[in-house]
Amino acid sequence: MGINTKTHKMLWGRSGNRCAMPECRKELVMDISETDDESLIGEECHIVAKKPNGPRGDKNFDIKKLDVYDNLVLMCRNHHKTIDDIPNVYTIKKLNIIKQDHESWVKNQLTSSDKRKQKDDKSYAVFVDKWVKLSNLDNWEEWTSFVLGDNCPKLTADMYENLQKLKEWLFAIIWLNKYMELENAFENFRLILEDFINEFGKYSKKQGELYYTEKFYKLEWHDDKGKYDRLAKQYDFHVSLVEDLIIELTRASNYICDLIRKYIDSSFRLNKGFLIISIGPVLKNGPPPQLIYQQLKAEYTKDDLTRDVLYGNLETFKEIRTKRDYCRGVGIDENDEKFLEYLHQ
């Protein structure tokens, strides 16, 4: 399951970013890049071990409670090793007392502004965890590849419904107006998501547990070849726009992750890295020619981030998408000369 952002913030906040051992209480950091002294790296230690055969392991302990706040204590690296080396001394009961005493000590040191920041950051952490869950952030490359594969955007029914929920939830959030840059990034994400859902939904059909883009130019025989060609161009334009929207959504998500690290949790997804997308199969020139999947790290450039508006609206995006680091289509509609030239390249 892993430790979520809310739990992470609670543990570090209530521990005052310090080792819980009373003889230590060193101020700790979350990220190894922040210090040259490895002893100052904070570690989120399990009171009941994560594995049954680990220090203080318990095969009967509820697996769902292993990564919750009550089963964690913050330690420096040295004391994490100490408590695990001699679990007969640092028992579950002993560690719970150490944690409780340390948090009481920290609470007495906090100013009113410190307490307010803790409360605010906890609220933002709740928002982050919900966004991570509904957007299926941990499986981003997998579910977006359904949209970006074989010229026929698809989504599983579960993912489509979660994205609908995410759109509605983001629209209804009451923000705290504390980290405005982060809040604006979420609003940017919401606008893109709304347009993606609307565009994908125009021609999507449900079959079993999958929504797929219907190839409407093939639905009936057209005696008029011109009509068939017009519908085929309309389909190609639609697919490229849906693909560009999911790529833009990836940029927006990577930007949010950057700002979460800036304002809420400096270690957020550091061990997982950027959100990646896979496009394909695409033809790679030989010899011999071959079909491959292309992996991309879609993100906003420095120039993108200097704009007053990152995305704006769908019509604006159609105009500017070619200025992004990567795009799948061009033009404002299927009759645009730029699109027709692009189509025949």
GIUR-V539528 format. One line per field, one symbol per residue. phi: phi as a letter, one per 40 degrees, with the letter a starting at -180 (. if undefined). burial: I if it has 9 or more other C-alpha atoms within 8 Angstrom, else O. Layout:
phi->???
burial->???
//
This chain:
phi->.gcccccdcccccccgfbcccccbfccbbcbcccacbcccccbcccccdcbdccdgcaccccccbcbcdcbbacbccccccccccbcccccdcccccdccccccccdccccccccccdccccccccdccccdcccfccbdccccccccbffadbacccccccccccdcccccdcccfbbccccccccddcccdccccccccdbcbcbgbbcbcccccbcacbcccccdccccccccccccccccccccccdccccdddccccbbacbdfccbgccbbbbicbcbcccccacbbbcbbcaccccdccccbcbgaccccdcbcccccaabaagcacccdcccccccc
burial->OOOOIIIIIIIIIIIIIIIIIOOOIOIIIIIIOOIOOOOIIIIOIIIIIOOIOOIIIIOOOOOOOIIIIOIIIIIIIOIIOOIIOOIOOIIIOIIIOIIOOIIOOIOOOIOOOOIOOIOIIIIIIIOIIOIIOIIIIOOIIOIIIIIIIOOIIIIIIOIIOIIIIIIOOIOOOOOOOOOOOIIOIIIIIIIIIIIIIOIIOOIIOIOOOIIIIOOOIOOOOOOOOOOIOOIIIIIIIIIIIIIIIIIIIIIIIIIIIOIIIOIIIIOIOOOOOOIIIIIIIIOOOOOOOOIIIIOOOIIIOOOIIOOOOOIIIIOIIIIOIIOIIOIOIIIIOIOIOOIIOIOOO
//
